[in-house]
Amino acid sequence: MATVAHPRPGYGRDDRFFLSMALVMAAIIVAGFSMQLAMGRSSFSAPPLVHFHAVIFFGWVVIYVTQSALVTRGSMLLHRRLGWLAAAWATTMVGVGIFTTITMARQGTVPFFFKPAYFLVMNSITMLCFGGLVATAITLRKQTEWHRRLLFCAMAFLTGPAFGRLLPMPLLIPFAEWAVFAALMVLPFAGMVADLRRRGSVHAAWWWGVAAMTASQLAMTLIAHSPLGLAIYDEVTRGSPGAAAPPYEFAPPPENPLITGRG
């Protein structure tokens, strides 16, 4: 896993690759949620919390693409200043993401292709993994090769909901979550291949990032189906409509067009 310090002759710098992939990930997210709206699976009549969640998370996409573009242009001073906004924004995202997940579980509006207990644990761990990768990347901000690759992995993990809207999730039950994971892991693996082509070896940051993502995915399944996962679900949904939803059963598809949830 040793890292070659400089690109191989004729392969150029990393900047354009990371900007291109930032745009690819942004396009995946836009495509996923746009298709959801176009097919009548969601609408602008969603509760205010859903809109707030969307603004916060799409704001991160804009920040990530902007930061990648600034690096490509060599505008490092502005990049560093915007970085502190990005750090605060990512912190907010973790809180908003977990709170929105808890709200959906309590309201019984978990997507029918996920078991309710799994959905609660899945989204929460996703946000914690995202936050951990971003925090580590910020800590290593002076080590550019680590910084940009760990942020890439954090961003790639956030494409899960978009892939969940692009893939035929009802047809993938009971393995829908693993199909999403397989799809999003193509992104960091593309980074590994790019490293091999440009540098002759895979930078260690990719291995750490992929390990964190894989460990998080495994933890989702193990915790969600454990007594701890059940206890968390029972505590979160106590006294709410979500308490009536069997934590380990898939809900029947709703009859109306909004087929991403129970109602």
For each residue, the residues with C-beta under 8 A, 3 or more apart:
1: 201 202 203 204 207
2: 201
3: 145 199 201 203 204
4: 7 8 199 200 201
5:
6: 199
7: 4 11 12 13 14 198 199
8: 4 11 197 198 199 200
9:
10:
11: 7 8 197 198 199
12: 7 16 198
13: 7 16
14: 7 17 18 145 148 194 198
15: 18 19 68 71 72
16: 12 13 19 20 72
17: 14 20 21 191 194 198
18: 14 15 21 22 68 71 72 148 152
19: 15 16 22 23 65 68 69 71 72
20: 16 17 23 24
21: 17 18 24 25 152 187 190 191
22: 18 19 25 26 64 65 68 69 155
23: 19 20 26 27 65
24: 20 21 27 28 187
25: 21 22 28 29 61 64 155 156 159 187
26: 22 23 29 30 61 64 65
27: 23 24 30 31
28: 24 25 31 32 159 162 163 166
29: 25 26 32 33 58 61 158 159 162
30: 26 27 33 34
31: 27 28 34 35 162 166
32: 28 29 35 36 159 161 162 163 164 165 166
33: 29 30 36 37 42 54 162 165
34: 30 31 37 38
35: 31 32 38 39 165 166
36: 32 33 39 41 42 165 260
37: 33 34 40 41 42 43
38: 34 35
39: 35 36 257
40: 37 43 257 258
41: 36 37 165 257 258 259 260
42: 33 36 37 46 258 260
43: 37 40 46 258
44: 51
45:
46: 42 43 50 51
47: 50 51
48: 51 52
49: 52 53 99 100 103
50: 46 47 53 54 100
51: 44 46 47 48 54 55
52: 48 49 55 56 96
53: 49 50 56 57 96 97 100
54: 33 50 51 57 58
55: 51 52 58 59
56: 52 53 59 60 89 92 93 96
57: 53 54 60 61 93 96 97 158
58: 29 54 55 61 62
59: 55 56 62 63 89
60: 56 57 63 64 86 89 90 93 158
61: 25 26 29 57 58 64 65
62: 58 59 65 66
63: 59 60 66 67 82 85 86 89
64: 22 25 26 60 61 67 68 86 151 155
65: 19 22 23 26 61 62 68 69
66: 62 63 69 70 82
67: 63 64 70 71 79 82 83 86
68: 15 18 19 22 64 65 71 72
69: 19 22 65 66 72 73
70: 66 67 73 75 76 78 79 82
71: 15 18 19 67 68 74 75 76 79 148
72: 15 16 18 19 68 69
73: 69 70
74: 71
75: 70 71 78 79
76: 70 71 79 80
77: 80 81
78: 70 75 81 82
79: 67 70 71 75 76 82 83
80: 76 77 83 84
81: 77 78 84 85
82: 63 66 67 70 78 79 85 86
83: 67 79 80 86 87 138 141
84: 80 81 87 88
85: 63 81 82 88 89
86: 60 63 64 67 82 83 89 90 134
87: 83 84 90 91 134 138
88: 84 85 91 92
89: 56 59 60 63 85 86 92 93
90: 60 86 87 93 94 130 131 134 135 154
91: 87 88 94 95 131
92: 56 88 89 95 96
93: 56 57 60 89 90 96 97 127 130 131
94: 90 91 97 98 127 128 130 131
95: 91 92 98 99
96: 52 53 56 57 92 93 99 100
97: 53 57 93 94 100 101 123 124 126 127 130
98: 94 95 101 102 123 124 127 128
99: 49 95 96 102 103
100: 49 50 53 96 97 103 104 123
101: 97 98 104 105 119 120 123 124 127
102: 98 99 105 106 120 236
103: 49 99 100 106 107
104: 100 101 107 109 110 119 261
105: 101 102 108 110 116 119 120 233 236 237 242
106: 102 103 236 237 240 241 242
107: 103 104 240 241 242
108: 105 116 240 241 242 244 245 262 263
109: 104 261 262 263
110: 104 105 114 116 119 120 242 245 251 261 262
111: 114 119 164 169 260 261
112: 170 250 251 252 253 254 259 261 262
113: 169 170 172 173 176 250
114: 110 111 118 119 122 176 177 250
115: 118 119 224 247 248 249 250
116: 105 108 110 119 120 233 237 242 245 246 247 248 251
117: 120 121 224 225 229 230 232 233 247 248
118: 114 115 121 122 177 220 221 224 225 229 248
119: 101 104 105 110 111 114 115 116 122 123
120: 101 102 105 110 116 117 123 124 224 232 233 236
121: 117 118 124 125 220 223 224 229 232 233
122: 114 118 119 125 126 177 220 224
123: 97 98 100 101 119 120 126 127
124: 97 98 101 120 121 127 128
125: 121 122 128 129 216 219 220 223
126: 97 122 123 129 130 157 158 160 216 220
127: 93 94 97 98 101 123 124 130 131
128: 94 98 124 125 131 132 216
129: 125 126 132 133 154 157 212 213 216
130: 90 93 94 97 126 127 133 134 154 157 158
131: 90 91 93 94 127 128 134 135
132: 128 129 135 136 212
133: 129 130 136 137 150 151 153 154 157 209 212
134: 86 87 90 130 131 137 138 150 151 154
135: 90 131 132 138 139
136: 132 133 139 140 150
137: 133 134 140 141 146 147 148 150 151 154
138: 83 87 134 135 141 147
139: 135 136
140: 136 137 143 146 147 150
141: 83 137 138 147
142: 147
143: 140 146 147
144: 147 148
145: 3 14 148 149 203 205
146: 137 140 143 149 150 203 204 205
147: 137 138 140 141 142 143 144 150 151
148: 14 18 71 137 144 145 151 152
149: 145 146 152 153 191 203 205 206 209
150: 133 134 136 137 140 146 147 153 154 205 208 209
151: 64 133 134 137 147 148 154 155
152: 18 21 148 149 155 156 187 188 191 209
153: 133 149 150 156 157 188 206 209 210 212 213
154: 90 129 130 133 134 137 150 151 157 158 209
155: 22 25 64 151 152 158 159
156: 25 152 153 159 184 185 187 188 213
157: 126 129 130 133 153 154 160 184 213 216
158: 29 57 60 126 130 154 155 161
159: 25 28 29 32 155 156 162 163 184 187
160: 126 157 163 164 180 181 184
161: 32 158 164 165
162: 28 29 31 32 33 159 165 166
163: 28 32 159 160 166 167 180 183 184
164: 32 111 160 161 167 169 176 180
165: 32 33 35 36 41 161 162 260
166: 28 31 32 35 162 163 183
167: 163 164 172 176 179 180 183
168: 171 172
169: 111 113 164 172 173 176 179 180
170: 112 113 173 253 259
171: 168
172: 113 167 168 169 175 176 179
173: 113 169 170 176 250
174: 250
175: 172 178 179
176: 113 114 164 167 169 172 173 179 180
177: 114 118 122 180 181 217 220 221
178: 175 181 182 217
179: 167 169 172 175 176 182 183
180: 160 163 164 167 169 176 177 183 184
181: 160 177 178 184 185 217
182: 178 179 185 186
183: 163 166 167 179 180 186
184: 156 157 159 160 163 180 181 187
185: 156 181 182 188 189 210 213 214
186: 182 183 189 190
187: 21 24 25 152 156 159 184 190 191
188: 152 153 156 185 191 192 206 209 210 213
189: 185 186 192 193 210
190: 21 186 187 193 194
191: 17 21 149 152 187 188 194 195 206
192: 188 189 195 196 202 206 210
193: 189 190 196 197
194: 14 17 190 191 197 198
195: 191 192 198 199 201 202 203 206
196: 192 193 199 200 201 202
197: 8 11 193 194
198: 7 8 11 12 14 17 194 195
199: 3 4 6 7 8 11 195 196 203
200: 4 8 196
201: 1 2 3 4 195 196
202: 1 192 195 196 206 207
203: 1 3 145 146 149 195 199 206
204: 1 3 146 207 208
205: 145 146 149 150 208 209
206: 149 153 188 191 192 195 202 203 209 210
207: 1 202 204 210 211
208: 150 204 205 211 212
209: 133 149 150 152 153 154 188 205 206 212 213
210: 153 185 188 189 192 206 207 213 214
211: 207 208 214 215
212: 129 132 133 153 208 209 215 216
213: 129 153 156 157 185 188 209 210 216 217
214: 185 210 211 217 218
215: 211 212 218 219
216: 125 126 128 129 157 212 213 219 220
217: 177 178 181 213 214 220 221
218: 214 215 221 222
219: 125 215 216 222 223
220: 118 121 122 125 126 177 216 217 223 224
221: 118 177 217 218 224 225
222: 218 219 225 226
223: 121 125 219 220 226 228 229 232
224: 115 117 118 120 121 122 220 221 229
225: 117 118 221 222 229 248
226: 222 223 229 230
227: 230 231
228: 223 231 232
229: 117 118 121 223 224 225 226 232 233
230: 117 226 227 233 234 247
231: 227 228 234 235
232: 117 120 121 223 228 229 235 236
233: 105 116 117 120 121 229 230 236 237 247
234: 230 231 237 238 243 247
235: 231 232 238
236: 102 105 106 120 232 233 242
237: 105 106 116 233 234 240 242 243 245
238: 234 235 243
239: 243
240: 106 107 108 237 243
241: 106 107 108 244 245
242: 105 106 107 108 110 116 236 237 245
243: 234 237 238 239 240
244: 108 241
245: 108 110 116 237 241 242 249 251 262
246: 116 249
247: 115 116 117 230 233 234
248: 115 116 117 118 225
249: 115 245 246
250: 112 113 114 115 173 174
251: 110 112 116 245 262
252: 112
253: 112 170 259
254: 112 258 259 261 262 263
255:
256: 259 263
257: 39 40 41
258: 40 41 42 43 254 261 263
259: 41 112 170 253 254 256
260: 36 41 42 111 165
261: 104 109 110 111 112 254 258
262: 108 109 110 112 245 251 254
263: 108 109 254 256 258
